[in-house]
Amino acid sequence: MGQTCNDPMQSVSSIGDFTCECANGVKATGAAAVCETDECAATPSPCGADQTCTDPDTASNKLHDFECACNSDMSIKKVDGPATCDKDECSSNPCGMGQTCNDPSQTVSSIGDFTCTCANGVVATGAAATMQSVSSIGDFTCECANGVKATGAAAVCETDECAATPSPCGADQTCTDPDTASNKLHDFECACNSDMSIKKVDGPATCDKDECKSDPCGMGQTCNDPVKSVKAIGDFTCECSNGVKATGAAATCETDECAATPSPCGADQTCTDANKASDKLHDFECACNNDMTMKKVDGPVTACVVDECTSNPCGMGQTCVDADTKASSTNDYTCECANGVMAIGKPAICEMGSIDECTATNPSPCGADQDCTDPNTTGASLMDFVCSCRTGKGSAVGAAATCEVNECDSNPCGAGQDCTDVMLTTTGDFECSCRLPKTGKATGMAATCEFDECASTPSPCGMGQKCVDPVKTDASLKDYTCECPNGVKATGAAIASCDTDECASSPCGVDQTCNDPNKASNMLHDFECTCNSDPNLKAVDGPATCDK
């Protein structure tokens, strides 16, 4: 409706060439034109006075969608017609007789804002006023939930819990009541004055903590907690009497027991305290200055100096001299006669008569298992006796000989082994070594020889094969196994058969070429036959079909 239609050709061959034209000149071919129609442009405005009209879609097929909004309150709107903007609530006489009604806004969005005023000045909003007696104005009372009352005004119902005496937070803390409403109790907060970040609600905060009260340092140490706060846990220090300190734990107080005066070891001894920890007492060591091998723990060595001559071991008329007075050096004193005859570790024989030094003392000066010979038995010829080893080799004049015995002379190792005596003066140190191809060693006894059949040259398995001998003893021979790189093993002591060329038997027949890609003995039936006439014709594990 409202558009002009024109068909210029009017022929069945020109279907769809008609045009539609709107009153505002807008055209369309083959269809109705979209004629924009701004419904708000009508005169008078469809919304009326004091309202704003808006047509969101002015298409001709979009009618009755315009919107009217009150200028006094743009939130009051209506579609396809004017909005109801004003409403005078006083028109319904809500205040009743004898009261003056006033509606300041007179809009639908401010319902309930009218006031009713009595002749005596009493005013009420949104309802009729109650006309109390003007002679009792101001005698109303307000009462809080906690019982607090006020006359003629609102009561002060606030309850500041921090105002209590004494303060609920105690000394050295600040109390804050964030909400002093009478129905907001137990919400006060206590903060430490020493550290305002330490707080607690409904009770005093824990501000101070002296960590030293639990005696973390232990006996003999001084504890100091510089910051006695729960936020400074672990800052206490422990100090030993010697000044050693530690923070957050007991100190390790070194105690050098040797530093005591006088020294616990006494004179002529050296004191050493290897571990000076306070819990490591009585571990000091005393060592003789004249013989550091003489030691004692937790006390002085009983005797560092021992003069063997004090017991007069030489007898009357002889001079005794102990050249080495170490406690570890005994029987080294010398006895000397007036005629110069001397003896070590025993009285000297001073007479000038015939003296056989080999028989003059018991036991013999040469000791057991040695022969003693005194070539000159005159009293003037002493310390010339000769000691000779009965077993082995060795001799000495004037003292027992050091005998060298080759323990291998008795063939302690047995057949098939080589014997070596490392120290001829020591027994039980000979070594037995098995002769190749056997292996094995032992000290002081015959060796247990192992015979590794695989160690022989050349290898019994041949080149490229691994030889394994599981039991290497004389009683276990021919138990080795040979293994190919491809894992093929031989049964028994024999060389393994590693390669198997299946083409060697000509399985493909004439006019075909045979190829075995893997000749391992465990890879059978993998040979390939290829027709000579056509290399593309192939077959595995049998001749190919070449002719057809």
Secondary structure, 3 states (H helix, E strand, C coil): CCCEEECCCCCHHHCCCCEEECCCCCEEECCCCCCCCCHHHCCCCCCCCCEEEECCCCCCCCCCCCEEEECCCCCCEEECCCCCCECCHHHHCCCCCCCEEECCCCEHHHCCCCEEECCCCCEEECCCCCCCCHHHCCCCEEECCCCCEEECCCCCCCCCHHHCCCCCCCCCEEEECCCCCCCCCCCCEEEECCCCCCEEECCCCCCCCCHHHHCCCCCCCEEECCCCCHHHCCCCEEECCCCCEEECCCCCCCCCHHHCCCCCCCCCEEEECCCCCCCCCCCCEEEECCEEEEEEECCCCCCCECCHHHHCCCCCCCEEECCCCECCCCCCCEEECCCCCEEECCCCCCCCCECCHHHHCCCCCCCCCEEEECCCCECCCCCCCEEEECCCECEEECCCCCCECCHHHHCCCCCCEEEEECCCCCCCCEEEEECCCEECEEECCCCCCEECHHHCCCCCCCCCCEEECCCCCCCCCCCCEEECCCCCECCCCCCCCCECCHHHHCCCCCCEEEECCCCECCCCCCCEEEECCCCCCEEECCCCCCCC
